[in-house]
């Protein structure tokens, strides 16, 4: 599975509001996903795609596992430098 990143490194998510039952799809920073999931009435999931999708040049598909591994690696490096 692949995820979609924009030119600023934000990831496309599917946000579900349990009170209204609506789905919202938008680009957010990875830290924002944790904040959304901390609410009881909302849930944020990474929007995944198969590799045969094509998008405009501002977006790129990245393997979900690789992106998560890079995210963990970069966040641990930032914690060690502080």
FIZA-414992 format. One record per residue: residue in one letter; chain; x, y, z of N, C-alpha, C in turn. Coordinates in Angstrom, 1 decimal, always signed. Layout:
<r resn="A" chain="A" n_east="X" n_north="Y" n_up="Z" ca_east="X" ca_north="Y" ca_up="Z" c_east="X" c_north="Y" c_up="Z"/>
...
END
This chain:
<r resn="X" chain="A" n_east="+0.8" n_north="-1.2" n_up="+0.0" ca_east="+0.0" ca_north="+0.0" ca_up="+0.0" c_east="+0.9" c_north="+1.2" c_up="+0.0"/>
<r resn="X" chain="A" n_east="+0.4" n_north="+2.3" n_up="-0.6" ca_east="+1.1" ca_north="+3.5" ca_up="-0.7" c_east="+0.2" c_north="+4.6" c_up="+0.0"/>
<r resn="X" chain="A" n_east="+0.9" n_north="+5.7" n_up="+0.4" ca_east="+0.2" ca_north="+6.9" ca_up="+1.0" c_east="+0.6" c_north="+8.0" c_up="+0.1"/>
<r resn="X" chain="A" n_east="-0.1" n_north="+9.1" n_up="+0.2" ca_east="+0.1" ca_north="+10.3" ca_up="-0.7" c_east="+0.6" c_north="+11.4" c_up="+0.1"/>
<r resn="X" chain="A" n_east="+1.8" n_north="+12.0" n_up="-0.3" ca_east="+2.4" ca_north="+13.1" ca_up="+0.3" c_east="+2.3" c_north="+14.3" c_up="-0.6"/>
<r resn="X" chain="A" n_east="+2.1" n_north="+15.5" n_up="-0.1" ca_east="+2.2" ca_north="+16.7" ca_up="-0.9" c_east="+3.6" c_north="+17.2" c_up="-0.9"/>
<r resn="X" chain="A" n_east="+3.8" n_north="+18.4" n_up="-1.6" ca_east="+5.1" ca_north="+18.9" ca_up="-1.7" c_east="+5.7" c_north="+19.5" c_up="-0.4"/>
<r resn="X" chain="A" n_east="+4.9" n_north="+19.6" n_up="+0.6" ca_east="+5.4" ca_north="+20.1" ca_up="+1.9" c_east="+5.6" c_north="+18.9" c_up="+2.9"/>
<r resn="X" chain="A" n_east="+5.4" n_north="+17.7" n_up="+2.4" ca_east="+5.7" ca_north="+16.5" ca_up="+3.3" c_east="+4.5" c_north="+16.1" c_up="+4.2"/>
<r resn="X" chain="A" n_east="+3.3" n_north="+16.8" n_up="+3.9" ca_east="+2.1" ca_north="+16.4" ca_up="+4.7" c_east="+1.5" c_north="+15.2" c_up="+4.0"/>
<r resn="X" chain="A" n_east="+0.8" n_north="+14.4" n_up="+4.8" ca_east="+0.2" ca_north="+13.2" ca_up="+4.4" c_east="-1.3" c_north="+13.3" c_up="+4.3"/>
<r resn="X" chain="A" n_east="-1.9" n_north="+12.6" n_up="+3.3" ca_east="-3.4" ca_north="+12.6" ca_up="+3.1" c_east="-4.0" c_north="+11.7" c_up="+4.1"/>
<r resn="X" chain="A" n_east="-5.0" n_north="+12.2" n_up="+4.9" ca_east="-5.7" ca_north="+11.3" ca_up="+5.9" c_east="-7.2" c_north="+11.3" c_up="+5.6"/>
<r resn="X" chain="A" n_east="-7.9" n_north="+10.4" n_up="+6.1" ca_east="-9.3" ca_north="+10.3" ca_up="+6.1" c_east="-9.8" c_north="+10.5" c_up="+7.6"/>
<r resn="X" chain="A" n_east="-10.3" n_north="+11.6" n_up="+7.8" ca_east="-10.8" ca_north="+12.0" ca_up="+9.2" c_east="-12.3" c_north="+11.7" c_up="+9.3"/>
<r resn="X" chain="A" n_east="-12.6" n_north="+10.9" n_up="+10.3" ca_east="-14.0" ca_north="+10.5" ca_up="+10.6" c_east="-14.5" c_north="+11.2" c_up="+11.8"/>
<r resn="X" chain="A" n_east="-15.6" n_north="+12.0" n_up="+11.7" ca_east="-16.3" ca_north="+12.6" ca_up="+12.8" c_east="-17.5" c_north="+11.7" c_up="+13.2"/>
<r resn="X" chain="A" n_east="-17.4" n_north="+11.1" n_up="+14.3" ca_east="-18.4" ca_north="+10.1" ca_up="+14.8" c_east="-19.7" c_north="+10.8" c_up="+15.1"/>
<r resn="X" chain="A" n_east="-19.7" n_north="+12.1" n_up="+15.5" ca_east="-20.9" ca_north="+12.8" ca_up="+15.9" c_east="-21.8" c_north="+13.0" c_up="+14.7"/>
<r resn="X" chain="A" n_east="-21.1" n_north="+13.5" n_up="+13.6" ca_east="-21.9" ca_north="+13.8" ca_up="+12.4" c_east="-21.9" c_north="+12.7" c_up="+11.4"/>
<r resn="X" chain="A" n_east="-20.9" n_north="+11.7" n_up="+11.5" ca_east="-20.8" ca_north="+10.6" ca_up="+10.6" c_east="-20.2" c_north="+11.0" c_up="+9.2"/>
<r resn="X" chain="A" n_east="-19.5" n_north="+12.2" n_up="+9.2" ca_east="-18.9" ca_north="+12.6" ca_up="+8.0" c_east="-17.4" c_north="+12.3" c_up="+7.9"/>
<r resn="X" chain="A" n_east="-17.0" n_north="+12.1" n_up="+6.7" ca_east="-15.6" ca_north="+11.8" ca_up="+6.4" c_east="-15.0" c_north="+13.1" c_up="+5.7"/>
<r resn="X" chain="A" n_east="-13.8" n_north="+13.4" n_up="+6.2" ca_east="-13.1" ca_north="+14.6" ca_up="+5.6" c_east="-11.7" c_north="+14.1" c_up="+5.2"/>
<r resn="X" chain="A" n_east="-11.3" n_north="+14.4" n_up="+4.0" ca_east="-10.0" ca_north="+14.0" ca_up="+3.5" c_east="-9.2" c_north="+15.3" c_up="+3.3"/>
<r resn="X" chain="A" n_east="-8.0" n_north="+15.4" n_up="+4.0" ca_east="-7.2" ca_north="+16.5" ca_up="+3.8" c_east="-5.7" c_north="+16.2" c_up="+4.2"/>
<r resn="X" chain="A" n_east="-4.8" n_north="+17.1" n_up="+3.9" ca_east="-3.4" ca_north="+16.8" ca_up="+4.1" c_east="-3.1" c_north="+17.5" c_up="+5.5"/>
<r resn="X" chain="A" n_east="-2.3" n_north="+16.7" n_up="+6.3" ca_east="-1.9" ca_north="+17.2" ca_up="+7.7" c_east="-0.5" c_north="+16.7" c_up="+7.9"/>
<r resn="X" chain="A" n_east="+0.1" n_north="+17.4" n_up="+8.9" ca_east="+1.4" ca_north="+17.0" ca_up="+9.4" c_east="+1.2" c_north="+15.7" c_up="+10.2"/>
<r resn="X" chain="A" n_east="+2.2" n_north="+14.8" n_up="+10.2" ca_east="+2.1" ca_north="+13.6" ca_up="+11.0" c_east="+1.8" c_north="+13.8" c_up="+12.5"/>
<r resn="X" chain="A" n_east="+2.2" n_north="+14.8" n_up="+13.1" ca_east="+1.9" ca_north="+15.1" ca_up="+14.5" c_east="+0.4" c_north="+15.4" c_up="+14.7"/>
<r resn="X" chain="A" n_east="-0.2" n_north="+15.9" n_up="+13.7" ca_east="-1.6" ca_north="+16.2" ca_up="+13.8" c_east="-2.5" c_north="+15.0" c_up="+13.9"/>
<r resn="X" chain="A" n_east="-2.0" n_north="+13.9" n_up="+13.3" ca_east="-2.8" ca_north="+12.6" ca_up="+13.3" c_east="-3.0" c_north="+12.2" c_up="+14.8"/>
<r resn="X" chain="A" n_east="-1.9" n_north="+12.3" n_up="+15.5" ca_east="-2.0" ca_north="+11.9" ca_up="+16.9" c_east="-2.9" c_north="+12.8" c_up="+17.7"/>
<r resn="X" chain="A" n_east="-2.9" n_north="+14.0" n_up="+17.4" ca_east="-3.8" ca_north="+15.0" ca_up="+18.1" c_east="-5.3" c_north="+14.7" c_up="+17.7"/>
<r resn="X" chain="A" n_east="-5.6" n_north="+14.4" n_up="+16.5" ca_east="-7.0" ca_north="+14.1" ca_up="+16.1" c_east="-7.4" c_north="+12.8" c_up="+16.8"/>
<r resn="X" chain="A" n_east="-6.6" n_north="+11.8" n_up="+16.8" ca_east="-6.9" ca_north="+10.5" ca_up="+17.4" c_east="-7.1" c_north="+10.6" c_up="+18.9"/>
<r resn="X" chain="A" n_east="-6.6" n_north="+11.7" n_up="+19.5" ca_east="-6.8" ca_north="+11.8" ca_up="+21.0" c_east="-8.2" c_north="+12.2" c_up="+21.4"/>
<r resn="X" chain="A" n_east="-9.0" n_north="+12.7" n_up="+20.4" ca_east="-10.4" ca_north="+13.0" ca_up="+20.7" c_east="-11.3" c_north="+11.7" c_up="+20.7"/>
<r resn="X" chain="A" n_east="-12.3" n_north="+11.7" n_up="+21.5" ca_east="-13.1" ca_north="+10.5" ca_up="+21.5" c_east="-14.1" c_north="+10.4" c_up="+20.3"/>
<r resn="X" chain="A" n_east="-14.4" n_north="+11.6" n_up="+19.8" ca_east="-15.4" ca_north="+11.6" ca_up="+18.7" c_east="-14.8" c_north="+11.7" c_up="+17.3"/>
<r resn="X" chain="A" n_east="-13.5" n_north="+11.6" n_up="+17.2" ca_east="-12.9" ca_north="+11.7" ca_up="+15.9" c_east="-11.8" c_north="+10.6" c_up="+15.7"/>
<r resn="X" chain="A" n_east="-11.6" n_north="+10.2" n_up="+14.5" ca_east="-10.5" ca_north="+9.2" ca_up="+14.2" c_east="-9.9" c_north="+9.7" c_up="+12.9"/>
<r resn="X" chain="A" n_east="-8.6" n_north="+9.6" n_up="+12.8" ca_east="-7.8" ca_north="+9.9" ca_up="+11.6" c_east="-7.1" c_north="+8.6" c_up="+11.2"/>
<r resn="X" chain="A" n_east="-7.2" n_north="+8.3" n_up="+9.9" ca_east="-6.5" ca_north="+7.2" ca_up="+9.3" c_east="-5.7" c_north="+7.6" c_up="+8.1"/>
<r resn="X" chain="A" n_east="-4.6" n_north="+7.0" n_up="+7.8" ca_east="-3.9" ca_north="+7.3" ca_up="+6.6" c_east="-4.7" c_north="+6.8" c_up="+5.4"/>
<r resn="X" chain="A" n_east="-4.8" n_north="+7.6" n_up="+4.4" ca_east="-5.5" ca_north="+7.2" ca_up="+3.2" c_east="-4.5" c_north="+6.5" c_up="+2.3"/>
<r resn="X" chain="A" n_east="-4.8" n_north="+5.2" n_up="+2.0" ca_east="-3.9" ca_north="+4.4" ca_up="+1.2" c_east="-4.3" c_north="+4.2" c_up="-0.2"/>
<r resn="X" chain="A" n_east="-3.4" n_north="+4.0" n_up="-1.1" ca_east="-3.6" ca_north="+3.8" ca_up="-2.5" c_east="-2.8" c_north="+2.6" c_up="-3.0"/>
<r resn="X" chain="A" n_east="-3.3" n_north="+2.1" n_up="-4.1" ca_east="-2.5" ca_north="+1.1" ca_up="-4.9" c_east="-1.5" c_north="+1.8" c_up="-5.8"/>
<r resn="X" chain="A" n_east="-0.5" n_north="+1.2" n_up="-6.2" ca_east="+0.6" ca_north="+1.9" ca_up="-7.0" c_east="+0.2" c_north="+2.4" c_up="-8.4"/>
<r resn="X" chain="A" n_east="-1.0" n_north="+1.9" n_up="-8.9" ca_east="-1.3" ca_north="+2.3" ca_up="-10.3" c_east="-2.0" c_north="+3.7" c_up="-10.4"/>
<r resn="X" chain="A" n_east="-2.3" n_north="+4.3" n_up="-9.3" ca_east="-2.8" ca_north="+5.6" ca_up="-9.3" c_east="-1.8" c_north="+6.6" c_up="-9.8"/>
<r resn="X" chain="A" n_east="-2.2" n_north="+7.7" n_up="-10.5" ca_east="-1.2" ca_north="+8.7" ca_up="-10.8" c_east="-1.8" c_north="+10.1" c_up="-10.4"/>
<r resn="X" chain="A" n_east="-1.0" n_north="+11.0" n_up="-10.0" ca_east="-1.4" ca_north="+12.3" ca_up="-9.5" c_east="-0.6" c_north="+13.3" c_up="-10.2"/>
<r resn="X" chain="A" n_east="-1.0" n_north="+14.6" n_up="-10.0" ca_east="-0.2" ca_north="+15.7" ca_up="-10.5" c_east="+1.2" c_north="+15.7" c_up="-9.9"/>
<r resn="X" chain="A" n_east="+2.1" n_north="+16.5" n_up="-10.4" ca_east="+3.5" ca_north="+16.5" ca_up="-10.0" c_east="+3.7" c_north="+17.0" c_up="-8.6"/>
<r resn="X" chain="A" n_east="+2.7" n_north="+17.7" n_up="-8.0" ca_east="+2.9" ca_north="+18.2" ca_up="-6.6" c_east="+2.7" c_north="+17.1" c_up="-5.6"/>
<r resn="X" chain="A" n_east="+2.2" n_north="+16.0" n_up="-6.0" ca_east="+2.0" ca_north="+14.9" ca_up="-5.0" c_east="+2.9" c_north="+13.7" c_up="-5.4"/>
<r resn="X" chain="A" n_east="+3.2" n_north="+12.9" n_up="-4.4" ca_east="+4.0" ca_north="+11.7" ca_up="-4.7" c_east="+3.5" c_north="+10.5" c_up="-3.8"/>
<r resn="X" chain="A" n_east="+3.5" n_north="+9.3" n_up="-4.4" ca_east="+3.1" ca_north="+8.1" ca_up="-3.7" c_east="+4.4" c_north="+7.6" c_up="-3.0"/>
<r resn="X" chain="A" n_east="+4.3" n_north="+7.2" n_up="-1.7" ca_east="+5.4" ca_north="+6.6" ca_up="-1.0" c_east="+4.8" c_north="+5.4" c_up="-0.3"/>
<r resn="X" chain="A" n_east="+5.7" n_north="+4.3" n_up="-0.2" ca_east="+5.3" ca_north="+3.1" ca_up="+0.5" c_east="+5.0" c_north="+3.5" c_up="+2.0"/>
<r resn="X" chain="A" n_east="+3.8" n_north="+3.0" n_up="+2.4" ca_east="+3.4" ca_north="+3.3" ca_up="+3.8" c_east="+4.4" c_north="+2.8" c_up="+4.8"/>
<r resn="X" chain="A" n_east="+4.9" n_north="+1.6" n_up="+4.7" ca_east="+5.9" ca_north="+1.1" ca_up="+5.7" c_east="+7.2" c_north="+1.9" c_up="+5.7"/>
<r resn="X" chain="A" n_east="+7.7" n_north="+2.3" n_up="+4.5" ca_east="+8.9" ca_north="+3.1" ca_up="+4.5" c_east="+8.7" c_north="+4.5" c_up="+5.1"/>
<r resn="X" chain="A" n_east="+7.5" n_north="+5.1" n_up="+4.8" ca_east="+7.2" ca_north="+6.4" ca_up="+5.4" c_east="+7.1" c_north="+6.3" c_up="+6.9"/>
<r resn="X" chain="A" n_east="+6.5" n_north="+5.3" n_up="+7.5" ca_east="+6.4" ca_north="+5.1" ca_up="+8.9" c_east="+7.7" c_north="+4.9" c_up="+9.5"/>
<r resn="X" chain="A" n_east="+8.6" n_north="+4.1" n_up="+8.9" ca_east="+9.9" ca_north="+3.8" ca_up="+9.4" c_east="+10.7" c_north="+5.1" c_up="+9.4"/>
<r resn="X" chain="A" n_east="+10.7" n_north="+5.9" n_up="+8.3" ca_east="+11.4" ca_north="+7.2" ca_up="+8.2" c_east="+10.9" c_north="+8.1" c_up="+9.3"/>
<r resn="X" chain="A" n_east="+9.6" n_north="+8.1" n_up="+9.5" ca_east="+9.0" ca_north="+9.0" ca_up="+10.5" c_east="+9.5" c_north="+8.7" c_up="+11.9"/>
<r resn="X" chain="A" n_east="+9.5" n_north="+7.4" n_up="+12.3" ca_east="+10.0" ca_north="+7.0" ca_up="+13.6" c_east="+11.5" c_north="+7.3" c_up="+13.7"/>
<r resn="X" chain="A" n_east="+12.3" n_north="+7.1" n_up="+12.7" ca_east="+13.7" ca_north="+7.3" ca_up="+12.7" c_east="+14.0" c_north="+8.8" c_up="+12.9"/>
<r resn="X" chain="A" n_east="+13.3" n_north="+9.7" n_up="+12.2" ca_east="+13.5" ca_north="+11.1" ca_up="+12.3" c_east="+13.1" c_north="+11.6" c_up="+13.6"/>
<r resn="X" chain="A" n_east="+12.0" n_north="+11.1" n_up="+14.2" ca_east="+11.5" ca_north="+11.6" ca_up="+15.5" c_east="+12.4" c_north="+11.2" c_up="+16.6"/>
<r resn="X" chain="A" n_east="+13.0" n_north="+10.0" n_up="+16.5" ca_east="+14.0" ca_north="+9.6" ca_up="+17.5" c_east="+15.2" c_north="+10.4" c_up="+17.5"/>
<r resn="X" chain="A" n_east="+15.6" n_north="+10.8" n_up="+16.3" ca_east="+16.8" ca_north="+11.6" ca_up="+16.2" c_east="+16.6" c_north="+13.0" c_up="+16.8"/>
<r resn="X" chain="A" n_east="+15.4" n_north="+13.6" n_up="+16.6" ca_east="+15.1" ca_north="+14.9" ca_up="+17.2" c_east="+15.0" c_north="+14.8" c_up="+18.7"/>
<r resn="X" chain="A" n_east="+14.5" n_north="+13.7" n_up="+19.3" ca_east="+14.5" ca_north="+13.6" ca_up="+20.7" c_east="+15.9" c_north="+13.5" c_up="+21.3"/>
<r resn="X" chain="A" n_east="+16.8" n_north="+12.9" n_up="+20.6" ca_east="+18.2" ca_north="+12.7" ca_up="+21.1" c_east="+19.0" c_north="+14.0" c_up="+21.0"/>
<r resn="X" chain="A" n_east="+18.6" n_north="+14.9" n_up="+20.1" ca_east="+19.3" ca_north="+16.2" ca_up="+20.0" c_east="+18.8" c_north="+17.2" c_up="+21.0"/>
<r resn="X" chain="A" n_east="+17.7" n_north="+17.1" n_up="+21.6" ca_east="+17.1" ca_north="+18.1" ca_up="+22.5" c_east="+17.7" c_north="+17.9" c_up="+23.8"/>
END
